[in-house]
Structure formats: C-alpha cells, structure tokens
C-alpha cells in the first residue's frame, strides 16, 4: 500500500469499522475481487484496519493499493508507521504491506 503522509499519527492497532475515505485499485483488481466502484473494502495492515470505499484507477499497478492521506476520517495513519523525518519533522512517504 502506498500512502503519502502530511499529518499526525494514530494509535497503533486501532480499528475503524466504517469511514468515508477511499482506496484506489487497478480495474483488474476490482474485477478479481468482484468489487464495483463505491463498494466497501476492508484494508488491513499489521498496525490497524479501516473499511473504505474502493475506486478503480488505471494508474495504480496491479497488486498495489493507493490510499490518499487527505481524508482524516479514513485514518491512513493507523495503517503505517509513525516515522518522521529527523530533520524536518514531517511524516515520511510511506509504503507498507496491506491485505484487502
């Protein structure tokens, strides 16, 4: 999963059952998972889980999930590590394994 970060971090291991955020998957992945745009999809990492609406995006490679950081309600920070750049103190551009 690819998540660009610009905000604070959430509590590790927290879970949100439903939120208005969105994840983007390759159209082929939606077909493989028998999903349609707008369907809810659970996204889980070792740090947490969220359930978000799914959208098709042909720019997202097959096998990858993209989740924008701009939806605070989606709690993307729950899914990644809380690392900050030691000099600038800004969250790093994050990648992590995710299960959908």
N, CA, C and O atoms as a Tinker XYZ file with bonds, in Angstrom:
   400  protein
     1  N      0.851000   -1.162000    0.000000    73     2
     2  CA     0.000000    0.000000    0.000000    64     1     3
     3  C      0.896000    1.225000    0.000000    63     2     4     5
     4  O      1.938000    1.241000    0.656000    81     3
     5  N      0.500000    2.224000   -0.718000    73     3     6
     6  CA     1.245000    3.460000   -0.832000    64     5     7
     7  C      0.403000    4.564000   -0.215000    63     6     8     9
     8  O     -0.726000    4.800000   -0.647000    81     7
     9  N      0.950000    5.251000    0.806000    73     7    10
    10  CA     0.197000    6.302000    1.472000    64     9    11
    11  C      1.099000    7.512000    1.703000    63    10    12    13
    12  O      1.977000    7.454000    2.565000    81    11
    13  N      0.914000    8.594000    0.969000    73    11    14
    14  CA     1.675000    9.799000    1.274000    64    13    15
    15  C      1.114000   10.454000    2.522000    63    14    16    17
    16  O     -0.103000   10.575000    2.665000    81    15
    17  N      1.978000   10.874000    3.418000    73    15    18
    18  CA     1.538000   11.407000    4.702000    64    17    19
    19  C      1.939000   12.874000    4.859000    63    18    20    21
    20  O      3.023000   13.281000    4.443000    81    19
    21  N      1.056000   13.653000    5.461000    73    19    22
    22  CA     1.432000   15.013000    5.851000    64    21    23
    23  C      0.857000   15.374000    7.203000    63    22    24    25
    24  O      0.967000   16.525000    7.626000    81    23
    25  N      0.246000   14.425000    7.893000    73    23    26
    26  CA    -0.384000   14.728000    9.172000    64    25    27
    27  C      0.196000   13.918000   10.298000    63    26    28    29
    28  O      1.218000   13.250000   10.144000    81    27
    29  N     -0.468000   13.981000   11.436000    73    27    30
    30  CA    -0.022000   13.259000   12.620000    64    29    31
    31  C     -0.277000   11.779000   12.496000    63    30    32    33
    32  O     -0.779000   11.300000   11.480000    81    31
    33  N      0.075000   11.058000   13.546000    73    31    34
    34  CA    -0.077000    9.609000   13.521000    64    33    35
    35  C     -1.193000    9.181000   14.448000    63    34    36    37
    36  O     -1.529000    9.882000   15.402000    81    35
    37  N     -1.758000    8.041000   14.164000    73    35    38
    38  CA    -2.823000    7.487000   15.000000    64    37    39
    39  C     -2.278000    6.462000   15.965000    63    38    40    41
    40  O     -1.073000    6.207000   15.990000    81    39
    41  N     -3.158000    5.866000   16.765000    73    39    42
    42  CA    -2.765000    4.832000   17.707000    64    41    43
    43  C     -2.535000    3.529000   16.965000    63    42    44    45
    44  O     -3.362000    3.122000   16.149000    81    43
    45  N     -1.417000    2.872000   17.244000    73    43    46
    46  CA    -1.113000    1.598000   16.590000    64    45    47
    47  C     -2.157000    0.559000   16.972000    63    46    48    49
    48  O     -2.561000    0.460000   18.130000    81    47
    49  N     -2.581000   -0.203000   15.991000    73    47    50
    50  CA    -3.512000   -1.292000   16.248000    64    49    51
    51  C     -4.963000   -0.870000   16.343000    63    50    52    53
    52  O     -5.827000   -1.712000   16.586000    81    51
    53  N     -5.254000    0.390000   16.163000    73    51    54
    54  CA    -6.643000    0.841000   16.252000    64    53    55
    55  C     -7.415000    0.358000   15.040000    63    54    56    57
    56  O     -6.820000   -0.022000   14.031000    81    55
    57  N     -8.732000    0.372000   15.131000    73    55    58
    58  CA    -9.558000   -0.097000   14.035000    64    57    59
    59  C    -10.754000    0.825000   13.868000    63    58    60    61
    60  O    -11.322000    1.306000   14.848000    81    59
    61  N    -11.128000    1.066000   12.632000    73    59    62
    62  CA   -12.307000    1.857000   12.325000    64    61    63
    63  C    -13.186000    0.979000   11.451000    63    62    64    65
    64  O    -12.732000    0.481000   10.421000    81    63
    65  N    -14.427000    0.785000   11.845000    73    63    66
    66  CA   -15.275000   -0.141000   11.100000    64    65    67
    67  C    -15.817000    0.469000    9.824000    63    66    68    69
    68  O    -16.075000   -0.256000    8.863000    81    67
    69  N    -15.995000    1.771000    9.788000    73    67    70
    70  CA   -16.527000    2.398000    8.595000    64    69    71
    71  C    -16.091000    3.857000    8.561000    63    70    72    73
    72  O    -16.136000    4.540000    9.584000    81    71
    73  N    -15.671000    4.340000    7.399000    73    71    74
    74  CA   -15.253000    5.731000    7.283000    64    73    75
    75  C    -15.413000    6.169000    5.835000    63    74    76    77
    76  O    -15.487000    5.324000    4.943000    81    75
    77  N    -15.468000    7.478000    5.582000    73    75    78
    78  CA   -15.747000    7.965000    4.240000    64    77    79
    79  C    -14.531000    8.054000    3.323000    63    78    80    81
    80  O    -14.643000    8.617000    2.234000    81    79
    81  N    -13.387000    7.526000    3.713000    73    79    82
    82  CA   -12.201000    7.579000    2.870000    64    81    83
    83  C    -12.340000    6.694000    1.648000    63    82    84    85
    84  O    -13.392000    6.106000    1.398000    81    83
    85  N    -11.246000    6.611000    0.886000    73    83    86
    86  CA   -11.277000    5.858000   -0.362000    64    85    87
    87  C     -9.914000    5.214000   -0.601000    63    86    88    89
    88  O     -8.882000    5.751000   -0.198000    81    87
    89  N     -9.923000    4.058000   -1.260000    73    87    90
    90  CA    -8.696000    3.439000   -1.753000    64    89    91
    91  C     -8.855000    3.238000   -3.252000    63    90    92    93
    92  O     -9.959000    3.038000   -3.758000    81    91
    93  N     -7.736000    3.295000   -3.942000    73    91    94
    94  CA    -7.722000    3.108000   -5.383000    64    93    95
    95  C     -7.022000    1.797000   -5.708000    63    94    96    97
    96  O     -5.951000    1.510000   -5.174000    81    95
    97  N     -7.627000    1.003000   -6.585000    73    95    98
    98  CA    -7.049000   -0.242000   -7.064000    64    97    99
    99  C     -7.124000   -0.257000   -8.584000    63    98   100   101
   100  O     -7.941000    0.438000   -9.187000    81    99
   101  N     -6.265000   -1.055000   -9.188000    73    99   102
   102  CA    -6.320000   -1.246000  -10.639000    64   101   103
   103  C     -7.671000   -1.863000  -11.001000    63   102   104   105
   104  O     -8.186000   -2.686000  -10.245000    81   103
   105  N     -8.247000   -1.487000  -12.125000    73   103   106
   106  CA    -9.532000   -2.064000  -12.530000    64   105   107
   107  C     -9.522000   -3.596000  -12.524000    63   106   108   109
   108  O    -10.511000   -4.223000  -12.146000    81   107
   109  N     -8.407000   -4.192000  -12.941000    73   107   110
   110  CA    -8.293000   -5.650000  -12.939000    64   109   111
   111  C     -8.430000   -6.226000  -11.526000    63   110   112   113
   112  O     -8.982000   -7.312000  -11.350000    81   111
   113  N     -7.929000   -5.500000  -10.518000    73   111   114
   114  CA    -8.053000   -5.951000   -9.125000    64   113   115
   115  C     -9.509000   -5.896000   -8.672000    63   114   116   117
   116  O     -9.971000   -6.798000   -7.973000    81   115
   117  N    -10.234000   -4.853000   -9.058000    73   115   118
   118  CA   -11.647000   -4.787000   -8.710000    64   117   119
   119  C    -12.387000   -5.978000   -9.295000    63   118   120   121
   120  O    -13.217000   -6.593000   -8.626000    81   119
   121  N    -12.082000   -6.300000  -10.547000    73   119   122
   122  CA   -12.718000   -7.450000  -11.196000    64   121   123
   123  C    -12.365000   -8.744000  -10.455000    63   122   124   125
   124  O    -13.237000   -9.569000  -10.182000    81   123
   125  N    -11.085000   -8.909000  -10.137000    73   123   126
   126  CA   -10.629000  -10.125000   -9.439000    64   125   127
   127  C    -11.299000  -10.285000   -8.080000    63   126   128   129
   128  O    -11.617000  -11.401000   -7.669000    81   127
   129  N    -11.512000   -9.178000   -7.387000    73   127   130
   130  CA   -12.120000   -9.204000   -6.056000    64   129   131
   131  C    -13.640000   -9.117000   -6.105000    63   130   132   133
   132  O    -14.295000   -9.075000   -5.063000    81   131
   133  N    -14.207000   -9.089000   -7.319000    73   131   134
   134  CA   -15.652000   -8.985000   -7.516000    64   133   135
   135  C    -16.221000   -7.737000   -6.835000    63   134   136   137
   136  O    -17.241000   -7.793000   -6.148000    81   135
   137  N    -15.533000   -6.609000   -7.045000    73   135   138
   138  CA   -15.946000   -5.333000   -6.466000    64   137   139
   139  C    -16.350000   -4.368000   -7.569000    63   138   140   141
   140  O    -15.914000   -4.485000   -8.714000    81   139
   141  N    -17.185000   -3.420000   -7.199000    73   139   142
   142  CA   -17.566000   -2.335000   -8.088000    64   141   143
   143  C    -17.191000   -1.020000   -7.415000    63   142   144   145
   144  O    -17.179000   -0.948000   -6.186000    81   143
   145  N    -16.885000    0.021000   -8.186000    73   143   146
   146  CA   -16.575000    1.309000   -7.568000    64   145   147
   147  C    -17.677000    1.718000   -6.587000    63   146   148   149
   148  O    -18.867000    1.639000   -6.895000    81   147
   149  N    -17.252000    2.152000   -5.408000    73   147   150
   150  CA   -18.191000    2.540000   -4.360000    64   149   151
   151  C    -18.429000    1.462000   -3.323000    63   150   152   153
   152  O    -18.927000    1.751000   -2.235000    81   151
   153  N    -18.075000    0.197000   -3.647000    73   151   154
   154  CA   -18.193000   -0.876000   -2.655000    64   153   155
   155  C    -17.230000   -0.623000   -1.506000    63   154   156   157
   156  O    -16.188000    0.007000   -1.687000    81   155
   157  N    -17.582000   -1.114000   -0.329000    73   155   158
   158  CA   -16.700000   -1.009000    0.836000    64   157   159
   159  C    -15.668000   -2.130000    0.788000    63   158   160   161
   160  O    -15.981000   -3.264000    0.426000    81   159
   161  N    -14.442000   -1.798000    1.157000    73   159   162
   162  CA   -13.353000   -2.752000    1.144000    64   161   163
   163  C    -12.564000   -2.623000    2.437000    63   162   164   165
   164  O    -12.082000   -1.533000    2.748000    81   163
   165  N    -12.415000   -3.709000    3.206000    73   163   166
   166  CA   -11.548000   -3.635000    4.386000    64   165   167
   167  C    -10.085000   -3.641000    3.945000    63   166   168   169
   168  O     -9.686000   -4.444000    3.102000    81   167
   169  N     -9.297000   -2.746000    4.517000    73   167   170
   170  CA    -7.860000   -2.680000    4.267000    64   169   171
   171  C     -7.180000   -2.855000    5.613000    63   170   172   173
   172  O     -7.451000   -2.114000    6.558000    81   171
   173  N     -6.293000   -3.843000    5.693000    73   171   174
   174  CA    -5.672000   -4.181000    6.975000    64   173   175
   175  C     -4.161000   -4.270000    6.827000    63   174   176   177
   176  O     -3.643000   -4.835000    5.863000    81   175
   177  N     -3.467000   -3.698000    7.805000    73   175   178
   178  CA    -2.017000   -3.864000    7.915000    64   177   179
   179  C     -1.737000   -4.378000    9.317000    63   178   180   181
   180  O     -2.663000   -4.567000   10.105000    81   179
   181  N     -0.477000   -4.603000    9.632000    73   179   182
   182  CA    -0.173000   -5.087000   10.984000    64   181   183
   183  C     -0.411000   -4.024000   12.053000    63   182   184   185
   184  O     -0.397000   -4.334000   13.244000    81   183
   185  N     -0.629000   -2.784000   11.645000    73   183   186
   186  CA    -0.841000   -1.705000   12.603000    64   185   187
   187  C     -2.300000   -1.318000   12.792000    63   186   188   189
   188  O     -2.621000   -0.596000   13.736000    81   187
   189  N     -3.181000   -1.772000   11.932000    73   187   190
   190  CA    -4.581000   -1.389000   12.076000    64   189   191
   191  C     -5.403000   -1.791000   10.878000    63   190   192   193
   192  O     -4.921000   -2.465000    9.967000    81   191
   193  N     -6.657000   -1.367000   10.890000    73   191   194
   194  CA    -7.583000   -1.703000    9.813000    64   193   195
   195  C     -8.594000   -0.588000    9.629000    63   194   196   197
   196  O     -9.000000    0.066000   10.590000    81   195
   197  N     -8.995000   -0.379000    8.386000    73   195   198
   198  CA   -10.063000    0.566000    8.059000    64   197   199
   199  C    -10.940000   -0.081000    6.996000    63   198   200   201
   200  O    -10.508000   -0.997000    6.297000    81   199
   201  N    -12.149000    0.390000    6.883000    73   199   202
   202  CA   -13.043000   -0.029000    5.808000    64   201   203
   203  C    -13.386000    1.223000    5.014000    63   202   204   205
   204  O    -13.920000    2.190000    5.556000    81   203
   205  N    -13.073000    1.191000    3.728000    73   203   206
   206  CA   -13.232000    2.380000    2.894000    64   205   207
   207  C    -13.864000    2.009000    1.561000    63   206   208   209
   208  O    -13.895000    0.843000    1.170000    81   207
   209  N    -14.364000    3.021000    0.878000    73   207   210
   210  CA   -14.904000    2.801000   -0.459000    64   209   211
   211  C    -13.752000    2.602000   -1.436000    63   210   212   213
   212  O    -12.670000    3.167000   -1.271000    81   211
   213  N    -14.005000    1.797000   -2.443000    73   211   214
   214  CA   -12.988000    1.490000   -3.428000    64   213   215
   215  C    -13.300000    2.215000   -4.738000    63   214   216   217
   216  O    -14.461000    2.384000   -5.110000    81   215
   217  N    -12.246000    2.636000   -5.423000    73   215   218
   218  CA   -12.379000    3.250000   -6.746000    64   217   219
   219  C    -11.370000    2.620000   -7.679000    63   218   220   221
   220  O    -10.280000    2.237000   -7.254000    81   219
   221  N    -11.720000    2.512000   -8.937000    73   219   222
   222  CA   -10.807000    1.991000   -9.952000    64   221   223
   223  C     -9.918000    3.115000  -10.462000    63   222   224   225
   224  O    -10.379000    4.235000  -10.683000    81   223
   225  N     -8.644000    2.807000  -10.645000    73   223   226
   226  CA    -7.704000    3.786000  -11.184000    64   225   227
   227  C     -6.667000    3.025000  -12.002000    63   226   228   229
   228  O     -5.883000    2.252000  -11.450000    81   227
   229  N     -6.660000    3.239000  -13.296000    73   227   230
   230  CA    -5.739000    2.507000  -14.164000    64   229   231
   231  C     -4.281000    2.909000  -13.958000    63   230   232   233
   232  O     -3.384000    2.243000  -14.475000    81   231
   233  N     -4.027000    3.984000  -13.213000    73   231   234
   234  CA    -2.654000    4.384000  -12.904000    64   233   235
   235  C     -2.067000    3.613000  -11.730000    63   234   236   237
   236  O     -0.859000    3.667000  -11.502000    81   235
   237  N     -2.900000    2.896000  -10.980000    73   235   238
   238  CA    -2.416000    2.102000   -9.844000    64   237   239
   239  C     -2.014000    0.727000  -10.372000    63   238   240   241
   240  O     -2.822000    0.051000  -11.010000    81   239
   241  N     -0.777000    0.306000  -10.116000    73   239   242
   242  CA    -0.341000   -1.002000  -10.609000    64   241   243
   243  C     -1.136000   -2.152000   -9.978000    63   242   244   245
   244  O     -1.594000   -2.052000   -8.839000    81   243
   245  N     -1.289000   -3.225000  -10.724000    73   243   246
   246  CA    -1.934000   -4.425000  -10.200000    64   245   247
   247  C     -1.144000   -4.897000   -8.979000    63   246   248   249
   248  O      0.086000   -4.937000   -8.999000    81   247
   249  N     -1.866000   -5.251000   -7.919000    73   247   250
   250  CA    -1.218000   -5.712000   -6.695000    64   249   251
   251  C     -0.917000   -4.608000   -5.697000    63   250   252   253
   252  O     -0.408000   -4.877000   -4.609000    81   251
   253  N     -1.226000   -3.365000   -6.056000    73   251   254
   254  CA    -0.963000   -2.242000   -5.160000    64   253   255
   255  C     -2.271000   -1.550000   -4.807000    63   254   256   257
   256  O     -3.208000   -1.516000   -5.606000    81   255
   257  N     -2.320000   -1.007000   -3.617000    73   255   258
   258  CA    -3.450000   -0.207000   -3.142000    64   257   259
   259  C     -2.920000    1.193000   -2.894000    63   258   260   261
   260  O     -1.863000    1.351000   -2.283000    81   259
   261  N     -3.627000    2.206000   -3.353000    73   259   262
   262  CA    -3.244000    3.589000   -3.063000    64   261   263
   263  C     -4.329000    4.208000   -2.208000    63   262   264   265
   264  O     -5.513000    4.122000   -2.534000    81   263
   265  N     -3.925000    4.834000   -1.112000    73   263   266
   266  CA    -4.872000    5.483000   -0.198000    64   265   267
   267  C     -4.405000    6.911000    0.051000    63   266   268   269
   268  O     -3.343000    7.118000    0.638000    81   267
   269  N     -5.183000    7.901000   -0.385000    73   267   270
   270  CA    -4.788000    9.294000   -0.143000    64   269   271
   271  C     -4.772000    9.617000    1.351000    63   270   272   273
   272  O     -5.548000    9.064000    2.130000    81   271
   273  N     -3.888000   10.507000    1.723000    73   271   274
   274  CA    -3.763000   10.906000    3.118000    64   273   275
   275  C     -4.774000   11.970000    3.510000    63   274   276   277
   276  O     -4.983000   12.201000    4.700000    81   275
   277  N     -5.408000   12.625000    2.543000    73   275   278
   278  CA    -6.193000   13.829000    2.829000    64   277   279
   279  C     -7.519000   13.560000    3.535000    63   278   280   281
   280  O     -8.192000   14.509000    3.938000    81   279
   281  N     -7.912000   12.314000    3.695000    73   279   282
   282  CA    -9.158000   12.008000    4.390000    64   281   283
   283  C     -8.850000   11.634000    5.837000    63   282   284   285
   284  O     -8.513000   10.484000    6.119000    81   283
   285  N     -8.962000   12.585000    6.748000    73   283   286
   286  CA    -8.674000   12.307000    8.152000    64   285   287
   287  C     -9.553000   11.189000    8.675000    63   286   288   289
   288  O     -9.124000   10.396000    9.513000    81   287
   289  N    -10.792000   11.123000    8.181000    73   287   290
   290  CA   -11.720000   10.106000    8.638000    64   289   291
   291  C    -11.278000    8.700000    8.253000    63   290   292   293
   292  O    -11.680000    7.731000    8.895000    81   291
   293  N    -10.461000    8.576000    7.220000    73   291   294
   294  CA   -10.011000    7.260000    6.764000    64   293   295
   295  C     -8.874000    6.723000    7.609000    63   294   296   297
   296  O     -8.537000    5.542000    7.522000    81   295
   297  N     -8.286000    7.566000    8.414000    73   295   298
   298  CA    -7.249000    7.161000    9.365000    64   297   299
   299  C     -6.099000    6.404000    8.702000    63   298   300   301
   300  O     -5.665000    5.367000    9.204000    81   299
   301  N     -5.606000    6.921000    7.579000    73   299   302
   302  CA    -4.480000    6.277000    6.902000    64   301   303
   303  C     -3.288000    6.119000    7.824000    63   302   304   305
   304  O     -2.512000    5.173000    7.688000    81   303
   305  N     -3.138000    7.044000    8.762000    73   303   306
   306  CA    -2.016000    6.950000    9.698000    64   305   307
   307  C     -2.108000    5.726000   10.601000    63   306   308   309
   308  O     -1.096000    5.278000   11.141000    81   307
   309  N     -3.307000    5.183000   10.770000    73   307   310
   310  CA    -3.438000    3.968000   11.573000    64   309   311
   311  C     -2.770000    2.780000   10.902000    63   310   312   313
   312  O     -2.423000    1.802000   11.563000    81   311
   313  N     -2.591000    2.863000    9.598000    73   311   314
   314  CA    -2.109000    1.716000    8.845000    64   313   315
   315  C     -0.615000    1.704000    8.603000    63   314   316   317
   316  O     -0.078000    0.712000    8.111000    81   315
   317  N      0.067000    2.786000    8.937000    73   315   318
   318  CA     1.502000    2.888000    8.653000    64   317   319
   319  C      2.272000    3.224000    9.910000    63   318   320   321
   320  O      1.689000    3.496000   10.960000    81   319
   321  N      3.593000    3.202000    9.793000    73   319   322
   322  CA     4.405000    3.530000   10.970000    64   321   323
   323  C      4.421000    5.032000   11.201000    63   322   324   325
   324  O      4.187000    5.808000   10.273000    81   323
   325  N      4.695000    5.447000   12.435000    73   323   326
   326  CA     4.644000    6.872000   12.773000    64   325   327
   327  C      5.957000    7.623000   12.525000    63   326   328   329
   328  O      6.165000    8.693000   13.096000    81   327
   329  N      6.839000    7.085000   11.690000    73   327   330
   330  CA     8.153000    7.680000   11.484000    64   329   331
   331  C      8.071000    9.091000   10.920000    63   330   332   333
   332  O      7.257000    9.390000   10.046000    81   331
   333  N      8.939000    9.949000   11.447000    73   331   334
   334  CA     9.081000   11.325000   10.959000    64   333   335
   335  C     10.499000   11.521000   10.464000    63   334   336   337
   336  O     11.426000   10.871000   10.946000    81   335
   337  N     10.669000   12.410000    9.510000    73   335   338
   338  CA    11.997000   12.804000    9.092000    64   337   339
   339  C     12.695000   13.437000   10.288000    63   338   340   341
   340  O     12.137000   14.355000   10.889000    81   339
   341  N     13.891000   12.987000   10.660000    73   339   342
   342  CA    14.533000   13.501000   11.871000    64   341   343
   343  C     14.889000   14.983000   11.810000    63   342   344   345
   344  O     14.977000   15.639000   12.848000    81   343
   345  N     15.092000   15.514000   10.619000    73   343   346
   346  CA    15.452000   16.921000   10.490000    64   345   347
   347  C     14.227000   17.806000   10.327000    63   346   348   349
   348  O     14.040000   18.758000   11.086000    81   347
   349  N     13.395000   17.500000    9.344000    73   347   350
   350  CA    12.237000   18.335000    9.037000    64   349   351
   351  C     11.018000   18.059000    9.903000    63   350   352   353
   352  O     10.090000   18.866000    9.941000    81   351
   353  N     11.010000   16.920000   10.604000    73   351   354
   354  CA     9.880000   16.511000   11.461000    64   353   355
   355  C      8.573000   16.385000   10.685000    63   354   356   357
   356  O      7.492000   16.625000   11.223000    81   355
   357  N      8.687000   16.006000    9.413000    73   355   358
   358  CA     7.491000   15.771000    8.612000    64   357   359
   359  C      7.347000   14.268000    8.384000    63   358   360   361
   360  O      8.352000   13.562000    8.291000    81   359
   361  N      6.121000   13.772000    8.294000    73   359   362
   362  CA     5.934000   12.334000    8.060000    64   361   363
   363  C      6.546000   11.916000    6.735000    63   362   364   365
   364  O      6.522000   12.658000    5.753000    81   363
   365  N      7.093000   10.711000    6.732000    73   363   366
   366  CA     7.718000   10.202000    5.523000    64   365   367
   367  C      6.676000    9.715000    4.517000    63   366   368   369
   368  O      5.527000    9.460000    4.880000    81   367
   369  N      7.075000    9.590000    3.266000    73   367   370
   370  CA     6.251000    8.967000    2.238000    64   369   371
   371  C      6.246000    7.486000    2.547000    63   370   372   373
   372  O      7.315000    6.877000    2.603000    81   371
   373  N      5.101000    6.889000    2.748000    73   371   374
   374  CA     5.040000    5.562000    3.334000    64   373   375
   375  C      4.540000    4.487000    2.378000    63   374   376   377
   376  O      3.656000    4.711000    1.552000    81   375
   377  N      5.134000    3.332000    2.523000    73   375   378
   378  CA     4.707000    2.110000    1.847000    64   377   379
   379  C      4.587000    1.043000    2.923000    63   378   380   381
   380  O      5.385000    1.026000    3.860000    81   379
   381  N      3.622000    0.167000    2.812000    73   379   382
   382  CA     3.537000   -0.972000    3.728000    64   381   383
   383  C      2.713000   -2.074000    3.068000    63   382   384   385
   384  O      1.952000   -1.829000    2.131000    81   383
   385  N      2.881000   -3.275000    3.571000    73   383   386
   386  CA     2.080000   -4.398000    3.097000    64   385   387
   387  C      0.670000   -4.231000    3.619000    63   386   388   389
   388  O      0.470000   -3.795000    4.753000    81   387
   389  N     -0.308000   -4.576000    2.797000    73   387   390
   390  CA    -1.715000   -4.466000    3.202000    64   389   391
   391  C     -2.490000   -5.651000    2.668000    63   390   392   393
   392  O     -2.186000   -6.196000    1.607000    81   391
   393  N     -3.489000   -6.031000    3.424000    73   391   394
   394  CA    -4.393000   -7.110000    2.999000    64   393   395
   395  C     -5.742000   -6.484000    2.687000    63   394   396   397
   396  O     -6.253000   -5.671000    3.458000    81   395
   397  N     -6.319000   -6.871000    1.545000    73   395   398
   398  CA    -7.667000   -6.386000    1.184000    64   397   399
   399  C     -8.588000   -7.573000    1.002000    63   398   400
   400  O     -9.767000   -7.399000    0.697000    81   399
